[in-house]
Amino acid sequence: MQKVLEQRCFMCHGPAVQMKNVRVDSPEQVAAHAQAIYQQVVVTKIMPMNNATGITDEERALISRWFQAGAKTN
């Protein structure tokens, strides 16, 4: 899960840039945004925007399983 966030999300939601004031580069931030991550990445599939980072269906499924299992960050 962390590797997917690093590869697919940090570009716009990491230490250098926080689009829409969302940052997901720490366990606390991931936990705080778990519902939104699931909604944007899995349900509506609008993130990453225009799939700019090339997230795969398998990576989306991994995020779905993570969320459904309780969105644990450690």
VMD Tcl script that builds the backbone (N, CA, C; Angstrom):
set m [mol new atoms 222]
animate dup $m
set s [atomselect $m all]
$s set {name element resname resid chain x y z} {
  {N N MET 1 A 0.823 -1.194 0.000}
  {CA C MET 1 A 0.000 0.000 0.000}
  {C C MET 1 A 0.866 1.257 0.000}
  {N N GLN 2 A 1.854 1.321 0.902}
  {CA C GLN 2 A 2.716 2.494 0.999}
  {C C GLN 2 A 3.448 2.746 -0.320}
  {N N LYS 3 A 3.908 1.685 -0.955}
  {CA C LYS 3 A 4.631 1.824 -2.223}
  {C C LYS 3 A 3.726 2.423 -3.299}
  {N N VAL 4 A 2.473 2.007 -3.320}
  {CA C VAL 4 A 1.520 2.566 -4.294}
  {C C VAL 4 A 1.336 4.057 -4.032}
  {N N LEU 5 A 1.169 4.438 -2.781}
  {CA C LEU 5 A 1.025 5.862 -2.461}
  {C C LEU 5 A 2.262 6.640 -2.891}
  {N N GLU 6 A 3.437 6.081 -2.608}
  {CA C GLU 6 A 4.676 6.762 -2.994}
  {C C GLU 6 A 4.754 6.949 -4.504}
  {N N GLN 7 A 4.449 5.904 -5.262}
  {CA C GLN 7 A 4.586 5.955 -6.715}
  {C C GLN 7 A 3.463 6.714 -7.403}
  {N N ARG 8 A 2.271 6.657 -6.855}
  {CA C ARG 8 A 1.110 7.192 -7.565}
  {C C ARG 8 A 0.516 8.470 -6.980}
  {N N CYS 9 A 0.829 8.778 -5.708}
  {CA C CYS 9 A 0.132 9.878 -5.048}
  {C C CYS 9 A 1.028 11.007 -4.548}
  {N N PHE 10 A 2.257 10.670 -4.151}
  {CA C PHE 10 A 3.124 11.673 -3.535}
  {C C PHE 10 A 3.417 12.844 -4.456}
  {N N MET 11 A 3.414 12.630 -5.763}
  {CA C MET 11 A 3.718 13.703 -6.702}
  {C C MET 11 A 2.801 14.912 -6.475}
  {N N CYS 12 A 1.557 14.653 -6.157}
  {CA C CYS 12 A 0.585 15.739 -5.944}
  {C C CYS 12 A 0.138 15.875 -4.490}
  {N N HIS 13 A 0.428 14.862 -3.662}
  {CA C HIS 13 A -0.040 14.871 -2.277}
  {C C HIS 13 A 1.059 14.428 -1.315}
  {N N GLY 14 A 2.264 14.937 -1.526}
  {CA C GLY 14 A 3.410 14.553 -0.695}
  {C C GLY 14 A 4.073 15.752 -0.056}
  {N N PRO 15 A 5.344 15.606 0.308}
  {CA C PRO 15 A 6.037 16.678 1.024}
  {C C PRO 15 A 6.232 17.956 0.214}
  {N N ALA 16 A 6.408 17.842 -1.093}
  {CA C ALA 16 A 6.679 19.036 -1.907}
  {C C ALA 16 A 5.406 19.770 -2.325}
  {N N VAL 17 A 4.361 19.025 -2.632}
  {CA C VAL 17 A 3.110 19.600 -3.140}
  {C C VAL 17 A 1.943 18.951 -2.401}
  {N N GLN 18 A 0.945 19.750 -2.050}
  {CA C GLN 18 A -0.258 19.208 -1.416}
  {C C GLN 18 A -1.489 19.769 -2.125}
  {N N MET 19 A -1.814 19.200 -3.267}
  {CA C MET 19 A -2.980 19.653 -4.012}
  {C C MET 19 A -4.215 19.505 -3.134}
  {N N LYS 20 A -5.076 20.513 -3.182}
  {CA C LYS 20 A -6.314 20.550 -2.394}
  {C C LYS 20 A -6.056 20.345 -0.905}
  {N N ASN 21 A -4.862 20.728 -0.454}
  {CA C ASN 21 A -4.476 20.604 0.953}
  {C C ASN 21 A -4.532 19.174 1.475}
  {N N VAL 22 A -4.332 18.196 0.586}
  {CA C VAL 22 A -4.323 16.790 0.981}
  {C C VAL 22 A -2.890 16.276 0.890}
  {N N ARG 23 A -2.441 15.704 1.984}
  {CA C ARG 23 A -1.094 15.144 2.054}
  {C C ARG 23 A -1.217 13.715 2.556}
  {N N VAL 24 A -0.551 12.762 1.866}
  {CA C VAL 24 A -0.666 11.357 2.239}
  {C C VAL 24 A 0.698 10.692 2.403}
  {N N ASP 25 A 1.677 11.458 2.855}
  {CA C ASP 25 A 3.017 10.898 2.995}
  {C C ASP 25 A 3.379 10.529 4.429}
  {N N SER 26 A 2.399 10.472 5.303}
  {CA C SER 26 A 2.629 9.988 6.668}
  {C C SER 26 A 1.458 9.092 7.053}
  {N N PRO 27 A 1.701 8.131 7.929}
  {CA C PRO 27 A 0.610 7.252 8.356}
  {C C PRO 27 A -0.580 8.022 8.925}
  {N N GLU 28 A -0.301 9.094 9.649}
  {CA C GLU 28 A -1.383 9.883 10.234}
  {C C GLU 28 A -2.245 10.531 9.153}
  {N N GLN 29 A -1.602 11.045 8.128}
  {CA C GLN 29 A -2.346 11.678 7.043}
  {C C GLN 29 A -3.120 10.648 6.220}
  {N N VAL 30 A -2.521 9.502 5.993}
  {CA C VAL 30 A -3.224 8.431 5.279}
  {C C VAL 30 A -4.469 8.025 6.059}
  {N N ALA 31 A -4.325 7.864 7.365}
  {CA C ALA 31 A -5.476 7.496 8.194}
  {C C ALA 31 A -6.543 8.576 8.155}
  {N N ALA 32 A -6.133 9.827 8.210}
  {CA C ALA 32 A -7.091 10.940 8.195}
  {C C ALA 32 A -7.846 11.028 6.874}
  {N N HIS 33 A -7.220 10.589 5.800}
  {CA C HIS 33 A -7.829 10.704 4.469}
  {C C HIS 33 A -8.255 9.350 3.888}
  {N N ALA 34 A -8.311 8.314 4.710}
  {CA C ALA 34 A -8.596 6.960 4.216}
  {C C ALA 34 A -9.888 6.898 3.407}
  {N N GLN 35 A -10.959 7.472 3.924}
  {CA C GLN 35 A -12.244 7.444 3.208}
  {C C GLN 35 A -12.125 8.148 1.861}
  {N N ALA 36 A -11.486 9.297 1.826}
  {CA C ALA 36 A -11.333 10.047 0.575}
  {C C ALA 36 A -10.432 9.303 -0.404}
  {N N ILE 37 A -9.369 8.682 0.102}
  {CA C ILE 37 A -8.487 7.900 -0.778}
  {C C ILE 37 A -9.295 6.801 -1.446}
  {N N TYR 38 A -10.035 6.056 -0.643}
  {CA C TYR 38 A -10.859 4.976 -1.176}
  {C C TYR 38 A -11.866 5.499 -2.196}
  {N N GLN 39 A -12.563 6.553 -1.857}
  {CA C GLN 39 A -13.587 7.116 -2.733}
  {C C GLN 39 A -12.996 7.592 -4.061}
  {N N GLN 40 A -11.904 8.346 -3.971}
  {CA C GLN 40 A -11.310 8.960 -5.171}
  {C C GLN 40 A -10.558 7.963 -6.043}
  {N N VAL 41 A -9.900 6.989 -5.410}
  {CA C VAL 41 A -9.049 6.059 -6.155}
  {C C VAL 41 A -9.809 4.816 -6.606}
  {N N VAL 42 A -10.700 4.318 -5.759}
  {CA C VAL 42 A -11.355 3.040 -6.045}
  {C C VAL 42 A -12.765 3.218 -6.593}
  {N N VAL 43 A -13.579 4.009 -5.921}
  {CA C VAL 43 A -14.992 4.100 -6.294}
  {C C VAL 43 A -15.179 4.935 -7.562}
  {N N THR 44 A -14.729 6.173 -7.530}
  {CA C THR 44 A -14.946 7.051 -8.692}
  {C C THR 44 A -13.808 6.986 -9.707}
  {N N LYS 45 A -12.648 6.524 -9.272}
  {CA C LYS 45 A -11.455 6.404 -10.124}
  {C C LYS 45 A -11.033 7.727 -10.753}
  {N N ILE 46 A -11.291 8.844 -10.059}
  {CA C ILE 46 A -10.875 10.129 -10.616}
  {C C ILE 46 A -9.469 10.535 -10.182}
  {N N MET 47 A -8.902 9.788 -9.251}
  {CA C MET 47 A -7.516 10.034 -8.865}
  {C C MET 47 A -6.694 8.801 -9.204}
  {N N PRO 48 A -5.486 8.975 -9.592}
  {CA C PRO 48 A -4.829 10.206 -9.985}
  {C C PRO 48 A -5.526 10.847 -11.190}
  {N N MET 49 A -5.563 12.176 -11.176}
  {CA C MET 49 A -6.259 12.913 -12.218}
  {C C MET 49 A -5.759 12.495 -13.607}
  {N N ASN 50 A -6.696 12.136 -14.447}
  {CA C ASN 50 A -6.395 11.642 -15.800}
  {C C ASN 50 A -5.418 10.470 -15.773}
  {N N ASN 51 A -5.364 9.775 -14.653}
  {CA C ASN 51 A -4.429 8.671 -14.419}
  {C C ASN 51 A -3.003 9.056 -14.814}
  {N N ALA 52 A -2.615 10.261 -14.426}
  {CA C ALA 52 A -1.310 10.820 -14.782}
  {C C ALA 52 A -0.145 9.962 -14.307}
  {N N THR 53 A -0.319 9.234 -13.214}
  {CA C THR 53 A 0.786 8.430 -12.701}
  {C C THR 53 A 0.687 6.961 -13.100}
  {N N GLY 54 A -0.327 6.612 -13.871}
  {CA C GLY 54 A -0.437 5.259 -14.406}
  {C C GLY 54 A -0.820 4.194 -13.397}
  {N N ILE 55 A -1.664 4.545 -12.441}
  {CA C ILE 55 A -2.098 3.541 -11.463}
  {C C ILE 55 A -2.811 2.403 -12.182}
  {N N THR 56 A -2.547 1.184 -11.742}
  {CA C THR 56 A -3.123 0.013 -12.396}
  {C C THR 56 A -4.396 -0.442 -11.672}
  {N N ASP 57 A -5.163 -1.282 -12.348}
  {CA C ASP 57 A -6.354 -1.855 -11.715}
  {C C ASP 57 A -5.961 -2.688 -10.492}
  {N N GLU 58 A -4.811 -3.365 -10.555}
  {CA C GLU 58 A -4.339 -4.159 -9.427}
  {C C GLU 58 A -4.019 -3.256 -8.235}
  {N N GLU 59 A -3.429 -2.101 -8.499}
  {CA C GLU 59 A -3.130 -1.163 -7.411}
  {C C GLU 59 A -4.407 -0.588 -6.813}
  {N N ARG 60 A -5.385 -0.310 -7.646}
  {CA C ARG 60 A -6.684 0.149 -7.136}
  {C C ARG 60 A -7.318 -0.940 -6.263}
  {N N ALA 61 A -7.209 -2.188 -6.697}
  {CA C ALA 61 A -7.759 -3.304 -5.920}
  {C C ALA 61 A -7.031 -3.437 -4.578}
  {N N LEU 62 A -5.719 -3.205 -4.565}
  {CA C LEU 62 A -4.963 -3.244 -3.316}
  {C C LEU 62 A -5.472 -2.176 -2.352}
  {N N ILE 63 A -5.711 -0.986 -2.848}
  {CA C ILE 63 A -6.236 0.093 -2.010}
  {C C ILE 63 A -7.631 -0.273 -1.507}
  {N N SER 64 A -8.424 -0.885 -2.353}
  {CA C SER 64 A -9.761 -1.320 -1.940}
  {C C SER 64 A -9.671 -2.336 -0.811}
  {N N ARG 65 A -8.802 -3.318 -0.956}
  {CA C ARG 65 A -8.653 -4.337 0.096}
  {C C ARG 65 A -8.151 -3.701 1.394}
  {N N TRP 66 A -7.204 -2.768 1.282}
  {CA C TRP 66 A -6.684 -2.065 2.454}
  {C C TRP 66 A -7.824 -1.347 3.186}
  {N N PHE 67 A -8.629 -0.630 2.443}
  {CA C PHE 67 A -9.722 0.121 3.078}
  {C C PHE 67 A -10.750 -0.808 3.693}
  {N N GLN 68 A -11.138 -1.834 2.959}
  {CA C GLN 68 A -12.156 -2.778 3.435}
  {C C GLN 68 A -11.689 -3.548 4.666}
  {N N ALA 69 A -10.360 -3.686 4.801}
  {CA C ALA 69 A -9.793 -4.396 5.957}
  {C C ALA 69 A -9.582 -3.487 7.162}
  {N N GLY 70 A -10.023 -2.246 7.052}
  {CA C GLY 70 A -9.921 -1.349 8.198}
  {C C GLY 70 A -8.959 -0.189 8.039}
  {N N ALA 71 A -8.334 -0.072 6.874}
  {CA C ALA 71 A -7.447 1.056 6.558}
  {C C ALA 71 A -6.343 1.254 7.589}
  {N N LYS 72 A -5.724 0.145 7.982}
  {CA C LYS 72 A -4.632 0.231 8.954}
  {C C LYS 72 A -3.405 0.866 8.295}
  {N N THR 73 A -2.722 1.720 9.034}
  {CA C THR 73 A -1.563 2.419 8.473}
  {C C THR 73 A -0.235 1.976 9.065}
  {N N ASN 74 A -0.234 0.948 9.888}
  {CA C ASN 74 A 1.036 0.435 10.425}
  {C C ASN 74 A 1.016 -1.070 10.523}
}
mol reanalyze $m
mol bondsrecalc $m
mol representation Tube
mol addrep $m
